[in-house]
Amino acid sequence: MAQTKQRLDLVRGLGASASIAIVVGTMIGTGIFLKPSEMARDAGSVGIVYAAWIVGGVLSLFGALAYAELGAAIPEAGGEYAYLSRSFNPATGFLFGWTHSIVARPASAASIAAGLMRFCAFLIPAVAAPLWVFDWNYRFIGQARHFHFEFTWMQPLAVAALFAVSGINYLGVKFGGRVQVVLTVIKVGAVISIVAAGFYFSRGGGTPFHPLFSGRPGVGTLGAFLAAMGAALWAYDGWEDLNLVGSEVQNPEKNFHRALVGGVVIVAVIYLFFNAVCFYVLPFAAVAGSQHVASDVMARFAGSKAAEWVTLAMIVSALGSLNSSILSGARVDYAMARDGIFFRMAGGIHPKFRTPGGALLFQAILASIMALSGTFEDLTSLFIFAGWIFYGLATVGLFRLRYKEPGLKRPYRCWGYPWVPGLFVLGAAALTINLWLDRPLRCSIGLALMFSGLIFYRYWRRKLSVASAGN
C-alpha cells in the first residue's frame, strides 16, 4: 500500500524568553544608535525630539495591544497575512503578504544591514568611502527635489551580512531563537552601559532641557514632528514581528500579550534614557551632525578606545536585530507559498531543520538588491511607509473580526477597545501620508510594487481554480 506523504509543518519552538527576545531584539537594533541624529535634524529642537519618542512609543504600545489580541486569537504563520485574509478577504491578505515580501521586509533587513555597515565604518572609515556618486534634480507637486546616491563598500558588505544571518536561521528556529536571546542580552547591556556611564562620568555639555516649540507652533512644527516621529517609529519597529511566527510560539494565548506589551514598554524606557544621555553629553548641533551618535557620546567622556568598544557592541546589536528580522520575515513568504499564491520556491520546509529554507533564500536575494540600491535613511523610510499602511489596516481588521466573529476565542482582548486601536489607525494614516509627501520618489515606487502584486494574485488564483476543477 502506498504511503501518504506527510506534510511538514513548522514547529512551536519559541518559548517565553525567545518570544520576548524577538520583540526587544528586533526593536533595539540600529535605529536607537543612528536615528537620534536624523530626528534632531528634522525636529530642530530637543523638545520635539522627546515628543516624537514619547508619542511614537505610545503609538507602538497601542499597536502592540491590538496585535496581542490578533496574535492570541489567530496564532498562525504570516501574522497580518492571516488576519487580513480572515477579517477582509484573501485578496487583502495577499496584498499585505506581497508588499511585506517584495517591499517591506527586504527593505527592513537591508536597512538593518546598512546600519550595521555604518557602525563598521566608524572602525574602518575606508568602508564608507564613495566609489561612485549619482545626483538627480526633479520636481514633485511644483517643488524642486534632489536625489543623491553614493555607492560604497558598505553595500556589498551588507549583502554578505544578509546571507550569513540567513544561513544561521536556515539551521533551525530553536537555534535562531537561542542566538536571538544571547544577542538581545548583549545589546540591552550595551545600551544600559552607555546610559549609566554617560550620566555618571560626564559633566554634561548638552542641552537636556529645551522648549517644546522653538517658535510659534504651526504647519512647519507639525511637519518637523511627524518627520521626527517617522524616524522614531523605525527604532520602535519590531513589536509586530512576533505575530509573523505565530505558529511557532509556545503557549500563544499567554506569551503574545506578555511579550508584545512588555517588550514595547521596556524598549520605550530604554530609548528615552538613551536620548537623555545623548543631549546631556553632546550639544544639540553635535547630535544633529553626528553619523555615530552613541560612539561620539562615549568618545566625549571616555576616549576613542571606549568608543570603539561601544561600536563593537552596536555591531552585535545590529546583528541581533538582523537575525530577528530575517527569522520572522521569511514566514510570510512561506505561508503564502504554502497556500499556492506565491512563488513555489518559498513554500518548502527543510526536512531536517524544519525551517522555510526557500523563503529565507528568496528574502535574502531581494534584501540584497535593496541593500545595493539604497542608503540607510531611504530604506528605513520605504519600510515604514509600506509597513504602517498594513499595520493600520490589520488593526481595522480587529474591528471587523469583533463584528464578524463575536464567538471567536480571544484569550486576550485589547485594552482600551475601541479607543486604543482607533487612535492607532489614525496615527498610522497620518504617518504614511506625511512620509509620501516627504519622500515621494521612494514611496511612489513602493506603491507601484505593492499594487503590481494584484497581477500575480489573479494568475495564482486562476491556477488554483484550474487545479481544483481537475480534482
QUIBEL-V180295 format. One record per backbone hydrogen bond with DSSP energy under -0.5 kcal/mol. NH is the residue of the N-H (numbers start at 0). CO is the residue of the C=O. If there is no record, write none. Layout:
NH/CO
NH/CO
//
This chain:
12/10
13/247
14/12
18/14
19/15
20/16
21/17
22/18
23/19
24/20
25/21
26/22
27/23
28/26
32/29
33/29
33/30
34/30
36/33
37/33
38/34
39/35
40/36
41/37
42/38
43/39
46/210
48/44
49/45
50/46
51/47
52/48
53/49
54/50
55/51
56/52
57/53
58/54
59/55
60/56
61/57
62/58
63/59
64/60
65/61
66/62
67/63
68/64
69/65
70/66
71/67
72/68
73/69
75/73
77/243
78/75
78/242
80/77
81/78
82/78
83/79
84/80
85/81
86/82
87/83
88/83
91/88
92/88
93/89
94/90
95/91
96/92
97/93
98/94
99/95
100/96
101/97
102/98
103/98
104/99
105/99
106/102
107/103
108/104
109/105
110/106
111/107
112/108
113/109
114/110
115/111
116/112
117/113
118/114
119/115
120/116
121/117
121/118
122/118
122/119
123/119
126/123
127/124
128/125
130/150
131/150
133/148
135/146
137/144
139/142
142/139
144/137
146/135
147/145
148/133
150/131
151/149
152/126
153/126
154/151
155/151
156/152
157/153
158/154
159/155
160/156
161/157
162/158
163/159
164/160
165/161
166/162
167/163
168/164
169/165
170/166
170/167
171/168
172/352
175/171
176/172
177/173
178/174
179/175
180/176
181/177
182/178
183/179
184/180
185/181
186/182
187/183
188/184
189/185
190/186
191/187
192/188
193/189
194/190
195/191
196/192
197/193
198/194
199/195
200/196
201/196
201/197
204/279
205/279
206/278
206/281
221/217
222/218
223/219
224/220
225/221
226/222
227/223
228/224
229/225
230/226
231/227
232/228
233/229
234/230
235/231
236/232
238/235
240/237
242/239
243/239
243/240
244/240
244/241
245/75
245/242
247/244
248/245
249/13
251/248
253/250
254/250
255/251
257/253
258/254
259/255
260/256
261/256
261/257
262/258
263/259
264/260
265/261
266/262
267/263
268/264
269/265
270/266
271/267
272/268
273/269
274/270
275/271
276/272
277/273
278/274
279/275
280/276
281/277
286/282
287/283
288/284
289/285
289/286
292/32
293/32
295/291
296/292
297/293
298/294
299/295
300/296
301/297
302/297
302/298
306/302
307/303
308/304
309/305
310/306
311/307
312/308
313/309
314/310
315/311
316/312
317/313
318/314
319/315
320/316
321/317
322/318
323/319
324/320
325/321
326/322
327/323
328/324
329/325
330/327
331/328
332/328
333/329
334/330
335/331
336/332
337/333
338/334
339/336
340/335
345/342
346/343
347/344
349/354
353/349
356/354
359/355
360/356
361/357
362/358
363/359
364/360
365/361
366/362
367/363
368/364
369/365
370/366
371/367
372/368
372/369
373/369
378/374
379/375
380/376
381/377
382/378
383/379
384/380
385/381
386/382
387/383
388/384
389/385
390/386
391/387
392/388
393/389
394/390
395/391
396/392
397/393
398/394
399/395
400/396
401/397
402/398
403/399
404/400
407/404
416/413
418/415
419/415
421/417
422/418
423/419
424/420
425/421
426/422
427/423
428/424
429/425
430/426
431/427
432/428
433/429
434/430
435/431
436/432
437/433
438/434
442/438
443/439
444/440
445/441
446/442
447/443
448/444
449/445
450/446
451/447
452/448
452/449
453/450
454/451
455/451
456/452
457/453
458/454
459/455
460/456
461/457
462/458
463/459
464/460
465/461
466/462
467/463
468/464
469/465
470/466
//
